Amino acid sequence: MVGFNTSQVDGPDIHGGSREYKEIPSVTGALALQQQVDHVNRIRSQYVKDLEYVWQELAAKEHSFHQMSPDAAEKDVMRFELRQLSRLATQLWMQSALFGFHLADAQKRLDQLKHHEAGIREPWRPAPLADLGLQSGWKDFYNPYLATTSLRRDWEHGRLWLRTIEEMEKMSHPQLALIDFNAETIPNLRKEMQAVERLLEEFEKQAVRAEVKSRKPSKQL
């Protein structure tokens, strides 16, 4: 990841920056989840503030740069300065986005638990982002093309990797030791591929449903 220390977001059911789905939210408890929300929010705030500072500096220096005459001796040095600031802003923006995801995920888990503790039987659903302007029922007409493409790529690469590992295992290939191979490696890979294939099938079916619904003479969203 882009300069992202995954241990910074480790907490209840989070290891190496990823959800493990091994803990039960009701056992984890609302207090621990609220603490995780507060913890991630504090870290994200620092990255966002740094980003804002760099962004302001970059804009000011860009203005100064464009006021320089083409043959100014300092212009080449200034150009490298702008490139460095631009790279730094890119990195901070991506880091802020990653922490933003972990903050949203922590808040989602807390909201799900509160929803459950309130005795509501229907599953909790997050509200769509306000700036997207999505109307009720938008999912019925939506083709998640980017996500489907990513799933298909993971499925194709995963199948190839599984076949490679299976062949190496048959030959007792010495390089298996380099990938921390053990008795659970192949069974876990097969389960993972089953999960990816199942998701890919669901997303591809949604693409078909969206296309069919969009052809019907009904209000488009």
C-alpha positions in Angstrom: 0.0 0.0 0.0 1.0 3.6 -0.4 3.1 4.2 2.7 0.3 2.7 4.8 1.2 1.1 8.1 -1.5 -1.5 8.4 -0.9 -2.0 12.1 -2.2 1.5 12.8 -5.8 0.3 12.2 -5.5 -3.1 13.9 -8.2 -3.6 16.5 -11.2 -5.8 17.2 -11.3 -8.4 14.3 -8.8 -6.4 12.3 -5.3 -7.7 11.6 -2.8 -6.4 9.0 -5.4 -3.9 7.9 -8.0 -6.5 6.9 -11.2 -7.8 8.5 -10.8 -11.4 9.7 -14.5 -12.1 10.4 -13.7 -14.3 13.3 -15.2 -12.2 16.2 -18.8 -11.8 17.0 -19.8 -8.1 17.2 -22.0 -8.7 20.2 -19.1 -10.3 22.0 -16.7 -7.5 20.9 -19.1 -5.0 22.3 -20.1 -1.4 21.5 -17.5 0.1 23.7 -14.6 -1.6 21.9 -16.1 -0.7 18.5 -16.5 2.9 19.6 -12.9 3.0 20.7 -11.9 1.7 17.3 -13.9 4.4 15.6 -12.3 7.1 17.7 -8.8 5.6 17.3 -9.0 5.5 13.5 -10.6 8.9 13.3 -7.7 10.5 15.2 -5.2 9.0 12.8 -7.1 10.0 9.7 -7.5 13.5 11.0 -3.7 13.9 11.1 -3.3 12.7 7.6 -6.2 14.9 6.3 -4.7 18.0 8.0 -1.2 17.3 6.6 -2.9 16.8 3.2 -4.7 20.2 3.5 -1.4 21.9 4.4 0.5 20.4 1.5 -2.4 21.1 -0.9 -2.5 24.8 0.1 1.3 25.1 -0.3 1.2 23.4 -3.7 -1.5 25.8 -4.9 0.4 28.8 -3.7 3.7 27.6 -5.2 2.0 26.8 -8.5 0.8 30.4 -8.7 4.3 31.7 -8.1 5.7 29.3 -10.7 3.4 30.5 -13.4 4.3 34.1 -12.7 8.0 33.3 -13.5 9.5 34.3 -16.8 10.3 31.2 -19.0 14.1 31.8 -18.7 14.1 32.4 -14.9 17.1 30.6 -13.3 15.0 29.3 -10.5 12.2 27.9 -12.7 13.8 24.4 -13.1 14.4 24.1 -9.4 10.8 25.3 -8.7 9.5 22.7 -11.1 11.2 19.9 -9.2 9.8 21.4 -6.0 6.3 21.3 -7.4 6.7 17.7 -8.6 7.8 16.7 -5.1 4.9 18.4 -3.5 2.5 16.9 -6.0 3.8 13.4 -5.3 3.5 14.1 -1.6 -0.1 15.3 -2.0 -1.0 12.2 -4.0 0.5 9.9 -1.3 -1.3 11.8 1.5 -4.6 11.8 -0.4 -4.4 8.0 -1.0 -3.5 7.4 2.7 -6.4 9.6 3.8 -8.7 7.6 1.6 -7.5 4.3 3.1 -8.0 5.6 6.6 -11.4 6.9 5.5 -12.4 3.4 4.5 -11.3 2.0 7.8 -13.1 4.7 9.7 -16.3 4.0 7.7 -15.9 0.3 8.3 -15.5 0.7 12.0 -18.6 3.0 12.1 -20.5 0.5 10.1 -19.7 -2.3 12.5 -20.8 -0.1 15.4 -24.1 0.8 13.7 -24.8 -2.8 12.8 -24.4 -3.8 16.5 -26.7 -1.0 17.7 -29.2 -2.0 15.0 -29.1 -5.6 16.3 -29.3 -4.5 20.0 -32.4 -2.4 19.2 -34.2 -5.7 18.2 -34.6 -4.8 14.5 -34.7 -8.0 12.5 -34.0 -6.5 9.0 -30.4 -6.2 8.0 -28.8 -2.8 8.6 -28.0 -0.9 5.4 -25.7 2.0 5.0 -27.1 5.2 3.4 -25.7 6.0 0.0 -23.2 8.8 -0.2 -25.2 12.1 -0.4 -23.1 13.6 -3.2 -23.9 10.7 -5.6 -27.6 11.8 -5.8 -28.8 8.2 -5.9 -32.6 7.6 -5.9 -34.5 4.8 -4.2 -34.1 1.5 -6.1 -30.9 2.6 -7.9 -29.2 -0.8 -7.3 -31.8 -2.5 -9.5 -30.5 -0.6 -12.5 -26.8 -0.5 -11.7 -24.1 -2.6 -13.4 -21.1 -2.8 -11.0 -18.7 -3.1 -13.9 -15.5 -2.1 -12.2 -16.0 -4.4 -9.3 -17.0 -7.3 -11.6 -13.9 -6.7 -13.7 -11.8 -6.8 -10.5 -13.4 -10.0 -9.3 -13.0 -11.7 -12.7 -9.3 -10.7 -12.7 -8.8 -12.2 -9.2 -10.7 -15.3 -10.3 -8.5 -15.8 -13.4 -5.3 -15.2 -11.5 -6.4 -17.2 -8.5 -7.2 -20.3 -10.7 -3.8 -20.1 -12.3 -2.1 -19.8 -9.0 -4.0 -22.7 -7.6 -3.1 -24.9 -10.5 0.5 -23.9 -10.1 0.5 -24.7 -6.4 -1.2 -28.0 -7.0 1.4 -29.0 -9.6 4.3 -27.9 -7.3 2.8 -29.9 -4.5 2.6 -33.1 -6.6 6.3 -32.7 -7.5 7.3 -31.7 -3.9 8.9 -28.6 -5.4 11.5 -27.1 -3.1 10.2 -23.6 -3.8 7.0 -24.4 -1.8 9.0 -23.6 1.3 9.4 -20.0 0.1 5.6 -19.4 0.2 5.1 -20.9 3.7 3.3 -23.9 2.2 1.5 -26.2 4.7 -1.3 -28.7 4.8 -4.0 -25.9 4.8 -2.6 -23.9 1.9 -4.3 -25.7 -1.0 -7.6 -26.3 0.9 -7.7 -22.6 1.8 -6.9 -21.6 -1.7 -9.8 -23.7 -3.0 -12.2 -22.2 -0.5 -11.0 -18.7 -1.5 -11.5 -19.5 -5.2 -15.0 -20.9 -4.5 -15.8 -17.6 -2.7 -14.5 -15.4 -5.5 -16.3 -17.5 -8.1 -19.6 -17.3 -6.2 -19.2 -13.5 -5.9 -18.3 -13.2 -9.6 -21.4 -15.1 -10.5 -23.6 -12.8 -8.3 -22.1 -9.7 -9.8 -22.4 -10.9 -13.4 -26.1 -11.8 -12.8 -26.6 -8.3 -11.5 -25.1 -6.9 -14.7 -27.7 -8.9 -16.7 -30.5 -7.8 -14.4 -29.5 -4.2 -14.7 -29.4 -4.4 -18.5 -32.8 -6.0 -18.7 -34.4 -3.5 -16.3 -32.9 -0.6 -18.1 -34.6 -1.7 -21.3 -38.0 -1.7 -19.7 -40.2 1.4 -20.3 -39.9 2.6 -16.7 -38.3 5.6 -15.0 -34.5 5.5 -15.3 -32.4 6.2 -12.2 
